[in-house]
């Protein structure tokens, strides 16, 4: 049956399974797709305004503030508000950002409606793209100082948006091929959405019983709605709410999806993205600029090069789009700086990820439970990883506020509470997975599984509190 835009579906929508408040909200989202589309256009205009205009502005004066300088305001909105709170929102509300607000998703879908409509090639469906694009974007962003300069933000964010539109023009028909397979944030959002208490759920039995014919829903992220069991890929756009009387917006325990997931349903690429991407690479990217070890490494290498009169790597002639190069701001990276940043993030993040993976893998071996693979056990770390990313990004928020003379005395206490809650939630998930039966092997496996969790907590205690 030919798919048609849900925005055109009115009278054919079936009643939801229940009539609760959230179910009615979901149905309202389906009925008012044109309003959501208008909201998305407003976000697109706001997004491009903050992305493009500051590029042509001079460096802010020393006494400039967020409220009177668009360049500082855009920097604060992108990295102090948008990025950290989208992560937090995904952990609480699912991928509402993707389905209701994201300008990239909206533009790639629009392009896909008017593009070539080609079939999605096999290479593009490779499950490793979310990890690769996340790591590449994270590392490249650090090399060009994406958090500090609008030129770098335009290059990274604008380049991603341009790629999303290009993919939409070539592949799919009114869908979000970019979002499903290539978006750098897709893997992270998919993991964090697993613990969201708010999501669209499908009752497959009701769907099967309801044989009433209706126009097919155009699911932009290409989900088989009838068999959808996970919130990971769902963009929470509301288009399918009430479909066959079997889809509704509702609440569930944040632990439900992870605990109910069959080991065969957990993909290795998800676990790799979590352990080596979100926990490893992202953490290293947050801490390199304030790490004394990074300074020691760079200084030692610089001395070694100077002793041998090898000065090429000490030059600062790299273009700004490759390495940070803003002489007017007294901020210029040498080739050695770039290599050290690359080495610190990849090697440091890789080492942290490897240590976490080794602990999870060993715990699964100790447990020797056919129903529990290391991939599934790794999902217990999602709460800790998500809160870690939020805390890391919120350091940018606090940096902006500090520059404005705003000091929040309660922040350390809040950080401690969030770390405690995240660690406790992850420990609870591990306990539920490991202690299916109270045996010595199960207890030993749990203790081994808690080791990588303890390592992650220890890293963040050092980063946030210098403990």
C-alpha positions in Angstrom: 0.0 0.0 0.0 1.3 3.4 -0.9 2.6 5.5 2.0 1.1 9.0 2.4 2.1 11.8 4.7 0.4 11.5 8.1 -0.3 15.2 8.0 -3.0 14.4 5.5 -4.6 11.6 7.6 -7.6 12.9 9.6 -10.7 10.9 9.8 -9.1 7.5 9.3 -7.2 7.6 12.6 -8.4 4.8 14.9 -9.0 5.3 18.6 -6.0 4.7 20.9 -5.8 1.7 23.2 -6.6 3.9 26.2 -7.9 7.4 26.9 -5.3 8.6 29.4 -3.7 12.0 29.3 -0.5 10.9 27.6 -2.5 8.9 25.0 -4.5 12.0 24.2 -1.3 14.0 23.9 0.0 11.4 21.4 -3.2 11.6 19.4 -3.0 15.4 19.4 0.5 15.2 18.0 -0.9 13.1 15.1 -3.8 15.5 14.4 -1.6 18.6 14.5 1.3 17.6 12.3 1.0 20.8 10.4 1.6 22.7 13.6 4.7 20.6 14.3 5.9 21.3 10.8 5.5 25.0 11.4 7.4 24.7 14.7 10.2 22.9 12.8 10.4 25.7 10.3 10.8 28.2 13.2 13.6 26.0 14.6 15.2 25.9 11.1 15.2 29.7 10.9 16.5 30.2 14.4 19.2 27.5 13.8 20.5 29.0 10.6 20.4 32.5 12.1 22.6 31.5 15.0 24.8 29.4 12.8 25.5 31.8 9.9 25.3 35.4 11.0 27.9 35.2 13.9 30.5 34.1 11.3 30.6 37.6 9.9 30.8 39.3 13.3 34.1 40.5 14.8 35.6 39.0 17.9 33.5 40.1 21.0 35.0 42.8 23.1 36.3 41.9 26.6 33.3 43.5 28.2 30.8 41.8 25.9 28.0 39.7 27.3 25.6 37.0 26.1 22.7 39.4 26.2 24.3 42.1 24.0 26.5 40.1 21.6 25.0 37.7 19.1 28.2 35.8 18.7 28.4 34.9 22.4 24.6 34.3 22.5 24.8 31.8 19.7 27.8 30.1 21.3 25.8 29.8 24.6 22.7 28.6 22.9 24.4 25.9 20.8 26.8 24.5 23.4 25.5 25.7 26.8 21.8 25.0 26.3 21.0 23.0 23.2 23.5 20.2 23.3 23.5 19.3 27.0 19.7 19.6 27.4 18.9 17.6 24.3 20.9 14.8 25.9 19.0 15.2 29.1 15.7 15.5 27.3 16.3 12.3 25.4 16.9 10.4 28.7 13.6 11.8 30.0 11.3 12.1 27.0 12.8 9.9 24.3 13.7 11.2 20.9 11.2 14.0 20.9 14.0 16.4 19.7 14.5 14.2 16.6 10.8 14.0 15.7 9.5 17.4 16.7 12.4 20.0 16.7 15.5 18.8 14.8 16.2 21.0 11.8 18.4 18.4 10.2 15.8 15.7 10.3 13.1 18.0 9.0 15.3 19.2 6.1 16.5 15.7 5.0 12.9 14.5 5.0 11.8 17.5 2.9 14.7 16.9 0.5 13.7 13.2 0.3 10.2 14.1 -0.8 11.5 15.9 -3.8 14.7 13.9 -4.5 15.7 11.0 -6.7 14.1 8.4 -4.4 16.8 5.8 -4.9 17.0 2.6 -2.9 19.2 2.6 0.1 22.5 0.9 -0.8 24.0 -1.8 1.3 27.1 0.2 2.3 24.9 2.9 3.7 23.0 0.4 5.9 26.3 -0.6 7.6 25.6 -0.7 11.4 28.9 0.8 12.3 28.2 4.2 10.8 26.8 5.7 14.0 30.0 4.9 15.9 32.3 6.1 13.1 30.5 9.4 12.5 30.2 10.1 16.2 33.9 9.6 16.8 35.0 11.5 13.7 32.7 14.5 14.5 33.7 14.5 18.2 37.5 14.5 17.5 37.3 16.9 14.5 35.2 19.3 16.6 38.0 19.4 19.2 40.7 20.0 16.6 38.9 23.1 15.2 37.5 24.3 18.6 33.9 24.0 17.6 32.7 25.2 21.0 34.5 28.5 20.8 34.3 29.8 17.2 31.3 30.3 14.9 33.4 29.4 11.8 34.1 26.0 13.3 30.4 25.6 14.3 29.3 26.4 10.8 31.8 23.9 9.4 30.8 21.0 11.7 27.0 21.7 12.1 26.5 23.2 8.7 28.5 20.5 7.1 26.3 17.8 8.8 23.2 19.6 7.7 24.4 19.9 4.2 25.2 16.2 4.1 21.8 15.4 5.6 20.1 17.3 2.7 22.3 15.7 0.1 21.5 12.2 1.4 17.8 13.1 1.4 18.0 14.3 -2.2 19.4 11.0 -3.4 18.0 8.2 -1.2 14.5 7.3 0.2 11.1 8.8 -0.6 9.9 11.1 2.2 12.0 9.4 4.8 15.0 10.2 7.0 17.7 7.9 5.7 20.4 10.2 7.1 18.9 10.1 10.6 18.5 6.3 10.6 22.0 5.4 9.3 24.5 8.3 9.3 23.6 11.0 11.8 26.5 11.4 14.3 24.1 11.7 17.2 21.9 8.8 16.2 23.8 6.1 18.1 23.9 8.2 21.3 20.3 9.2 21.1 19.3 5.6 20.5 21.1 4.5 23.6 19.8 7.2 25.8 16.2 6.7 24.6 16.2 3.2 26.1 15.9 4.6 29.6 13.3 7.3 28.8 10.1 6.7 30.8 8.0 8.4 28.1 7.6 6.6 24.7 5.2 5.4 22.1 4.4 1.7 22.7 2.9 -0.9 20.4 0.5 -3.6 21.3 1.1 -6.1 18.6 -1.8 -8.4 19.6 -4.3 -5.5 19.3 -2.8 -4.5 15.9 -3.3 -8.0 14.7 -6.9 -8.2 15.8 -7.7 -4.8 14.3 -8.1 -5.6 10.6 -9.6 -2.2 9.7 -7.9 -0.8 6.5 -6.3 2.6 6.8 -3.8 4.6 4.8 -0.2 3.5 5.7 1.7 5.7 8.0 4.9 7.2 6.6 7.4 6.5 9.4 10.3 8.8 8.5 13.0 6.8 10.4 11.9 3.6 8.6 10.6 1.6 11.5 8.4 -1.4 11.2 5.8 0.1 13.6 3.8 -3.1 14.1 6.8 -5.0 15.5 8.4 -2.0 17.3 9.7 -3.1 20.7 12.4 -0.5 21.4 12.3 3.3 21.7 15.8 3.6 20.3 14.9 4.3 16.7 11.5 6.0 17.3 11.6 9.7 16.8 8.5 10.3 18.9 6.9 12.4 16.2 3.4 11.2 17.0 2.5 10.3 13.4 1.6 6.7 14.2 -0.3 7.4 17.4 -3.6 5.4 17.5 -2.6 3.4 14.4 -4.8 0.2 14.3 -5.8 1.2 17.9 -2.5 -0.3 19.0 0.0 2.6 19.3 -0.1 5.0 22.2 2.1 7.4 24.1 2.6 6.2 27.6 4.9 5.8 30.6 7.0 2.9 31.6 9.8 2.0 34.0 13.1 3.4 32.8 14.6 0.0 33.4 12.0 -1.9 31.5 13.4 -1.9 28.0 17.0 -2.8 29.0 15.9 -5.6 31.3 13.4 -7.0 28.8 15.7 -6.9 25.8 16.8 -10.4 24.5 20.5 -10.8 24.2 20.0 -11.4 20.4 18.3 -8.0 20.1 21.4 -6.2 21.4 23.7 -5.3 18.5 27.4 -5.3 19.0 27.6 -1.8 17.3 25.3 -0.5 20.0 27.6 -1.8 22.7 30.7 -0.5 21.0 29.2 3.0 20.5 28.3 3.0 24.2 31.6 1.8 25.6 34.1 3.2 23.2 32.2 6.2 22.0 30.0 7.7 24.7 32.1 6.5 27.7 35.5 6.4 26.1 36.0 9.0 23.3 33.5 11.5 24.6 35.0 11.5 28.1 38.5 12.1 26.8 37.2 14.9 24.6 35.8 16.6 27.7 38.9 16.5 29.8 41.9 16.9 27.4 42.0 20.7 27.7 42.2 20.7 31.5 44.4 17.6 31.8 47.9 18.1 33.3 48.9 14.8 31.7 48.1 16.3 28.3 50.3 19.3 29.0 53.1 17.1 30.2 52.9 14.9 27.1 52.9 17.9 24.8 55.8 19.6 26.6 57.9 16.5 26.6 57.4 16.0 22.9 58.1 19.6 22.1 61.4 19.5 24.0 62.3 16.2 22.3 61.6 17.8 18.9 63.6 21.0 19.7 66.6 19.0 20.9 66.8 17.4 17.4 66.0 20.6 15.6 62.8 19.1 14.1 60.7 22.2 14.1 58.1 21.4 11.4 55.6 20.1 13.9 56.0 23.2 16.0 54.7 25.5 13.2 51.3 27.0 13.5 50.5 27.4 9.8 47.6 24.9 9.6 44.4 26.3 8.1 41.6 27.1 10.6 39.4 24.3 9.1 42.0 21.7 10.0 43.4 23.0 13.3 42.3 26.0 15.4 44.0 29.1 13.9 42.7 32.5 15.2 45.7 34.8 15.7 43.4 37.7 16.6 42.1 35.8 19.5 45.6 34.5 20.5 44.4 31.0 19.9 46.5 29.0 17.5 47.3 25.3 17.4 50.5 23.9 16.2 50.7 20.7 14.3 52.1 19.1 17.5 49.0 20.4 19.4 46.8 18.7 16.9 48.6 15.4 17.0 48.6 15.5 20.8 44.9 16.2 21.0 44.3 13.4 18.5 46.5 11.0 20.5 45.0 11.9 23.9 41.4 11.5 22.8 41.8 8.4 20.7 44.3 6.6 23.0 43.0 7.9 26.3 39.4 7.3 25.3 40.3 4.0 23.7 42.1 2.9 26.9 39.1 3.8 29.1 36.7 2.0 26.7 39.0 -1.0 26.6 39.1 -1.2 30.4 35.3 -0.9 30.7 34.8 -3.5 27.9 37.2 -5.9 29.6 35.3 -5.7 32.9 31.9 -6.2 31.2 33.2 -9.1 29.0 34.8 -10.8 32.0 31.7 -10.4 34.1 29.7 -12.1 31.3 32.2 -14.9 31.2 32.1 -15.4 35.0 28.3 -15.5 34.9 28.2 -17.9 32.0 24.5 -17.3 31.5 23.3 -18.1 27.9 20.7 -15.3 28.3 23.3 -12.6 29.1 25.9 -11.6 26.7 28.5 -8.8 27.3 26.6 -6.7 24.8 23.4 -6.9 26.9 25.3 -6.4 30.2 26.9 -3.3 28.8 23.5 -1.6 28.5 23.4 -1.4 32.3 26.0 1.4 31.8 23.6 3.6 29.8 22.4 5.7 32.7 26.0 6.4 33.9 27.1 7.1 30.3 24.2 9.5 29.7 24.6 11.4 32.9 28.4 11.6 32.2 27.8 13.2 28.8 25.3 15.6 30.3 27.7 16.6 33.1 30.6 17.0 30.6 28.5 19.2 28.3 27.2 21.2 31.2 30.7 22.2 32.0 30.4 24.4 28.9 27.2 25.9 30.3 28.9 26.7 33.6 31.9 28.2 31.8 29.6 30.6 29.9 27.8 31.6 33.1 31.1 32.1 34.9 32.3 34.4 32.2 29.1 36.4 32.8 29.9 36.6 36.5 27.2 34.1 37.5 28.3 31.6 40.1 25.9 28.8 41.1 26.8 27.5 44.6 24.5 24.5 44.4 26.1 23.0 41.3 28.6 20.7 43.1 25.8 19.3 45.2 23.7 18.7 42.1 26.6 17.0 40.3 27.0 14.7 43.3 23.3 13.8 43.3 23.3 13.1 39.5 26.4 10.9 39.7 24.9 9.0 42.7 21.5 8.5 40.9 23.2 7.4 37.7 25.6 5.0 39.4 22.8 3.6 41.5 20.6 3.1 38.5 23.3 1.4 36.6 24.2 -0.8 39.6 20.5 -1.7 39.9 20.4 -2.8 36.3 23.5 -4.9 36.8 22.0 -6.5 39.9 18.8 -7.4 38.1 20.8 -8.9 35.1 23.3 -10.8 37.2 21.3 -12.0 40.2 18.6 -14.0 38.4 19.6 -16.7 40.8 21.5 -16.2 44.1 24.5 -18.3 43.5 28.2 -17.8 44.1 28.8 -17.5 40.4 26.1 -14.8 40.1 27.5 -12.8 43.0 31.0 -13.0 41.6 29.8 -11.9 38.2 28.0 -8.9 39.8 31.1 -7.9 41.6 33.2 -8.0 38.4 30.5 -6.1 36.5 30.5 -3.3 39.1 34.3 -2.8 38.6 33.9 -0.9 35.2 31.0 1.1 36.7 33.3 2.1 39.6 36.0 3.1 37.1 33.6 5.4 35.3 32.5 7.0 38.6 36.1 7.4 39.6 36.9 9.3 36.4 34.1 11.7 36.8 34.9 12.3 40.5 38.4 13.3 39.3 37.0 15.5 36.5 34.3 17.3 38.5 35.7 17.4 42.0 39.5 16.7 41.5 39.2 13.7 43.9 
